[in-house]
Structures are given as structure tokens and as C-alpha cells.
């Protein structure tokens, strides 16, 4: 029997889901491909080059024959901290252009839904690599995801993302360097009352031999080792990293998060962003 191939991003929030395959009880049982961009995992799955992949949930609506693997996800009940819109001190109502991080289509689609459905207007969209300075040089707001977004929380020097918005100054500390951060999961929860699922394991096979839920449990049991791997690079304290991985990120979708995913697909379809709007099928 061939060794299963899987793919996932290497952000810190995916670490509990892949730790077991790299270091734990599932080490050597799969071939794992890691990439910083979640969209890359979706591409590999759509090309049938892997047996399963941890991909942005919007990809489900674009990959023919995709099936969701239940009970495991990367999501948030209220606040995520690592998917955010950053502006140069202005409110979202005053934003007229947004630079979208090309790393994840789910977050880009969520951003468009928030503006179209909840804020009632549409800014100009620009795709960009995740570099805050260059993004805000060209646009009023920038979508930043993953560990680069967490590093902004480390830069703020204040309790992160209170009420869906935080603020920090650039290196010069001048008024012109003032930024505001808007947490997308918290904006979603504010307008819908629901949680949000950003990514799930998916496969195009009829069955999946890998127990991803058990692998997640294995990773969460080694959360302190994961913190040690990521904390020095990101710059948050150990307590903040622990809070992020154990409180902000939810690795098992509850009823609110499931409802949020279904509403997200519905709104994406309504606004022409959601592909085939397929019924949810699980392995």
C-alpha cells in the first residue's frame, strides 16, 4: 500500500494538526508537504497530487469531488487574532481600496463579504504579497493572515484585539505611523453571532485512512513544544502564544462554527464568490 500524501500550511495555527505527522505517533505514516500559503495545499488537492490537504474552506466549492473530513478544523468562535484587516488609522467605513493577501482565498472572500454584506459598499480590490508596508503604500487597508498577522499583535505592545480592533505605531512612533487592526472573525461574529471556520482537512477520495482527529489530539498534548518552536520567531510571549493556540483557535467545529461555515458559503454564492455552492459531503 502506498504511503498517503498530505499537504498543509506551516503557520503556527496549523502546528497542532500536523505535529503528530512530523514528530508524534503518526511520524513516518504519511508523506507531508508543507508550504506557507494555504492556497498551495488547495492547488495540490485539486490536481490530485495529494490524498488529503488542510485547505481554506472556500476551496471546497471549487474542487470537483472534494469531501470534508469531519471533527477537525482551524477556526474561531469569536476572535482569531491571525486574520485581520489593517488600516492607517482609519475606520473601515472610510476604506476605499483593500490589498488582499493572496495566500488564502477564504480570508479574501470573507473580506469581500464583510464589505458587501455588512458594511454595504465595495472598495477597490488589489491582490498583493503579504508585506504590510507595500500593501498600505498602495491601498487604504491590507488583509494579513497567519503568523505575519500575529507579529502585528506583538508589535502593538497592548492587550490584543479588544473589541475587534487594536492599534499600534510603526517603528518611528509618529502619528503618521498609526495603524488599526480589525479582527475578521470578530467582525463576522459581531454581524452574525456565529463562529467561523477558516480551514479543514479535505480529500477527493471516497474514504480516508488517516485519523486526523487523533492526530490533532496528539498535537494539542504537545502544545508547549509547539510554542517553543514558534514563539521566538513571532515575538509574542509564551502566555500569549498559549492563549492564541488554546483559546483563540478552535480545532474542533462546534454548532456555531458549523452554522457560520454554512452561512459563509451561502453569502459567498449570493455575491458571486462561492463557486458551485455544493452541498456539504463528508467522508
C-alpha positions as CSV (number, residue, x, y, z in Angstrom):
1,X,0.0,0.0,0.0
2,X,1.4,3.4,-1.0
3,X,2.2,5.9,1.8
4,X,-0.6,8.6,1.9
5,X,0.5,12.1,0.9
6,X,-0.9,15.1,2.7
7,X,-0.4,18.8,2.5
8,X,-0.8,21.7,4.9
9,X,0.5,25.2,5.5
10,X,3.2,25.8,8.1
11,X,1.6,28.6,10.1
12,X,1.7,28.2,13.9
13,X,-2.1,27.7,14.0
14,X,-1.8,24.5,11.9
15,X,1.0,23.1,14.0
16,X,-1.2,21.1,16.4
17,X,-2.8,19.5,13.4
18,X,0.5,18.4,11.8
19,X,2.7,17.9,14.8
20,X,1.8,14.2,15.1
21,X,2.9,13.6,11.5
22,X,6.2,15.3,11.9
23,X,7.2,14.2,15.4
24,X,4.5,12.2,17.1
25,X,2.7,8.9,16.9
26,X,2.0,9.3,13.2
27,X,5.6,10.1,12.2
28,X,6.6,8.1,9.1
29,X,3.0,7.1,8.3
30,X,2.4,9.8,5.8
31,X,4.4,11.9,3.4
32,X,3.7,15.5,4.3
33,X,4.2,18.6,2.1
34,X,4.4,22.0,3.9
35,X,4.0,25.4,2.4
36,X,3.4,28.9,3.8
37,X,0.4,29.5,1.6
38,X,-2.8,27.6,2.4
39,X,-3.8,28.2,-1.3
40,X,-1.0,25.9,-2.4
41,X,-2.5,23.0,-0.5
42,X,-5.8,23.6,-2.3
43,X,-4.0,23.6,-5.6
44,X,-2.3,20.2,-4.8
45,X,-5.6,18.7,-3.8
46,X,-7.4,19.9,-6.9
47,X,-4.6,18.4,-9.1
48,X,-5.0,15.1,-7.3
49,X,-1.4,15.2,-6.2
50,X,-2.2,14.5,-2.5
51,X,-4.6,12.2,-0.8
52,X,-5.8,14.9,1.7
53,X,-4.9,18.5,2.4
54,X,-5.7,21.2,5.0
55,X,-7.1,23.9,2.8
56,X,-9.1,27.1,3.0
57,X,-12.8,26.2,3.3
58,X,-13.8,28.2,0.2
59,X,-11.8,25.7,-1.8
60,X,-14.4,23.1,-1.2
61,X,-16.7,25.0,-3.6
62,X,-14.2,24.9,-6.4
63,X,-12.6,21.4,-6.2
64,X,-14.7,18.9,-8.0
65,X,-15.3,15.8,-5.9
66,X,-14.0,17.3,-2.7
67,X,-15.1,15.8,0.6
68,X,-14.8,17.3,4.1
69,X,-13.0,15.4,6.8
70,X,-15.2,15.9,10.0
71,X,-14.4,16.9,13.5
72,X,-11.1,18.9,12.8
73,X,-10.6,22.4,11.6
74,X,-8.8,25.7,12.1
75,X,-11.5,28.1,13.2
76,X,-12.5,30.6,15.9
77,X,-15.6,31.0,18.0
78,X,-15.3,34.8,18.4
79,X,-11.8,36.1,17.8
80,X,-9.0,34.7,15.8
81,X,-6.1,37.2,16.0
82,X,-4.3,35.9,12.9
83,X,-6.7,37.1,10.2
84,X,-7.0,40.8,10.1
85,X,-7.5,44.0,8.2
86,X,-5.0,46.7,8.9
87,X,-5.6,50.4,8.1
88,X,-3.6,53.6,8.5
89,X,-5.7,54.7,11.5
90,X,-9.0,55.0,9.6
91,X,-12.2,53.1,10.2
92,X,-13.4,50.5,7.7
93,X,-16.2,52.8,6.7
94,X,-13.6,55.2,5.2
95,X,-11.6,52.5,3.3
96,X,-11.8,52.8,-0.5
97,X,-9.2,50.2,-1.5
98,X,-8.0,46.9,0.0
99,X,-4.8,44.9,-0.7
100,X,-5.7,41.2,-0.4
101,X,-3.1,38.7,0.8
102,X,-3.0,36.1,-2.0
103,X,-2.1,33.3,0.5
104,X,-5.7,32.4,1.3
105,X,-8.9,32.7,-0.7
106,X,-11.1,32.0,2.3
107,X,-10.0,35.2,4.1
108,X,-10.1,37.2,0.9
109,X,-13.7,36.1,0.2
110,X,-14.6,36.8,3.9
111,X,-13.2,40.3,3.5
112,X,-15.4,40.9,0.4
113,X,-18.5,39.6,2.2
114,X,-17.9,41.8,5.2
115,X,-17.7,44.9,2.9
116,X,-20.5,44.0,0.6
117,X,-23.0,42.3,3.0
118,X,-22.3,44.1,6.3
119,X,-20.7,47.5,5.5
120,X,-22.8,48.0,2.4
121,X,-20.2,49.1,-0.1
122,X,-17.3,47.8,-2.2
123,X,-13.8,49.1,-2.2
124,X,-11.3,48.5,-5.0
125,X,-9.6,45.1,-4.6
126,X,-5.9,44.6,-5.2
127,X,-4.0,41.3,-4.8
128,X,-0.7,41.5,-3.1
129,X,2.1,39.6,-1.4
130,X,1.8,39.8,2.4
131,X,4.0,42.8,3.0
132,X,2.3,45.4,5.1
133,X,4.4,48.4,4.1
134,X,4.0,47.8,0.4
135,X,0.3,46.9,0.7
136,X,-0.6,50.1,2.6
137,X,1.6,52.2,0.2
138,X,-0.9,51.3,-2.5
139,X,-4.2,50.7,-0.6
140,X,-6.2,52.1,2.4
141,X,-6.4,48.6,4.1
142,X,-4.4,45.4,3.9
143,X,-5.6,41.8,4.6
144,X,-2.9,40.0,6.6
145,X,-3.2,36.3,7.7
146,X,-1.3,33.7,9.6
147,X,1.9,34.4,11.5
148,X,2.5,37.8,9.9
149,X,-0.8,38.9,11.4
150,X,0.3,37.6,14.8
151,X,3.5,39.6,14.6
152,X,1.4,42.7,14.4
153,X,-0.1,41.8,17.7
154,X,3.4,41.5,19.1
155,X,4.2,45.0,17.7
156,X,1.2,46.6,19.3
157,X,2.5,46.2,22.9
158,X,-1.0,46.2,24.2
159,X,-3.7,43.5,25.0
160,X,-4.5,42.2,21.6
161,X,-7.7,42.8,19.6
162,X,-10.0,44.3,22.2
163,X,-13.5,44.7,20.6
164,X,-12.2,43.6,17.2
165,X,-9.8,46.5,16.8
166,X,-6.3,47.1,18.1
167,X,-3.8,49.9,17.4
168,X,0.0,50.2,17.1
169,X,2.6,52.6,15.8
170,X,5.3,51.9,13.3
171,X,9.0,52.0,14.2
172,X,9.1,55.8,14.1
173,X,6.3,56.1,16.6
174,X,5.0,59.2,14.7
175,X,1.3,60.0,14.3
176,X,1.6,59.2,10.6
177,X,2.6,55.6,11.6
178,X,-0.6,54.9,13.5
179,X,-2.3,51.7,12.4
180,X,-5.6,50.0,13.3
181,X,-6.2,46.2,13.3
182,X,-9.6,44.7,12.7
183,X,-10.0,41.0,13.6
184,X,-12.1,39.4,10.8
185,X,-13.5,36.6,12.9
186,X,-14.7,39.1,15.4
187,X,-16.3,41.3,12.7
188,X,-18.0,38.1,11.4
189,X,-19.2,37.3,14.9
190,X,-20.4,40.8,15.5
191,X,-22.7,40.8,12.4
192,X,-23.8,37.1,12.5
193,X,-23.4,35.9,16.1
194,X,-21.6,32.8,14.7
195,X,-18.2,31.3,14.8
196,X,-16.0,30.9,11.7
197,X,-14.1,28.0,10.1
198,X,-11.1,29.1,8.1
199,X,-9.7,25.7,7.0
200,X,-10.5,22.0,7.1
201,X,-8.9,18.7,6.0
202,X,-10.4,17.6,2.7
203,X,-9.9,14.7,0.3
204,X,-11.1,13.8,-3.1
205,X,-11.1,10.1,-2.2
206,X,-14.2,8.2,-1.1
207,X,-12.5,7.2,2.2
208,X,-9.6,8.4,4.2
209,X,-7.4,6.1,6.2
210,X,-5.9,8.8,8.4
211,X,-7.4,9.6,11.8
212,X,-6.9,13.4,11.7
213,X,-8.9,13.9,14.9
214,X,-6.5,11.6,16.9
215,X,-3.5,13.4,15.2
216,X,-4.9,16.7,16.4
217,X,-5.3,15.4,20.0
218,X,-1.6,14.2,19.8
219,X,-0.5,17.7,18.7
220,X,-2.6,19.5,21.4
221,X,-1.0,17.3,24.0
222,X,2.4,18.8,23.0
223,X,1.3,22.4,22.9
224,X,4.3,23.6,25.0
225,X,6.7,22.1,22.4
226,X,4.9,23.8,19.6
227,X,5.0,27.2,21.5
228,X,8.8,26.8,21.8
229,X,9.1,26.2,18.1
230,X,7.1,29.3,17.1
231,X,7.3,31.9,19.9
232,X,10.8,33.2,19.3
233,X,10.1,34.0,15.7
234,X,6.7,35.5,16.1
235,X,7.6,37.6,19.2
236,X,4.5,37.0,21.4
237,X,5.1,35.9,24.9
238,X,4.6,32.3,25.8
239,X,1.4,33.1,27.6
240,X,0.0,34.9,24.6
241,X,1.0,32.1,22.2
242,X,-0.6,29.6,24.6
243,X,-3.8,31.7,24.7
244,X,-3.8,32.0,20.9
245,X,-3.4,28.3,20.2
246,X,-5.7,27.1,23.0
247,X,-8.4,29.8,23.2
248,X,-8.5,31.9,20.0
249,X,-8.1,29.0,17.6
250,X,-10.6,26.2,17.8
251,X,-9.6,22.9,16.3
252,X,-13.0,21.2,16.6
253,X,-16.0,22.9,14.9
254,X,-18.9,23.4,17.3
255,X,-22.5,24.1,16.3
256,X,-21.9,27.9,16.0
257,X,-18.8,27.4,13.8
258,X,-20.7,24.8,11.6
259,X,-23.5,27.3,11.2
260,X,-21.0,30.0,10.4
261,X,-19.5,27.9,7.6
262,X,-22.8,27.2,6.1
263,X,-23.8,30.9,6.1
264,X,-20.4,31.8,4.7
265,X,-21.0,29.5,1.7
266,X,-24.5,30.9,1.3
267,X,-23.2,34.6,1.3
268,X,-20.3,33.7,-1.0
269,X,-22.7,32.3,-3.5
270,X,-25.0,35.3,-3.2
271,X,-22.2,37.6,-4.0
272,X,-20.8,35.5,-6.9
273,X,-17.7,34.4,-4.9
274,X,-18.5,30.8,-3.9
275,X,-18.1,28.6,-6.9
276,X,-20.6,25.7,-7.2
277,X,-22.2,26.2,-3.7
278,X,-22.2,22.4,-3.3
279,X,-24.0,20.6,-0.5
280,X,-21.6,19.6,2.3
281,X,-20.3,16.0,1.8
282,X,-18.1,14.3,4.5
283,X,-16.0,11.1,4.3
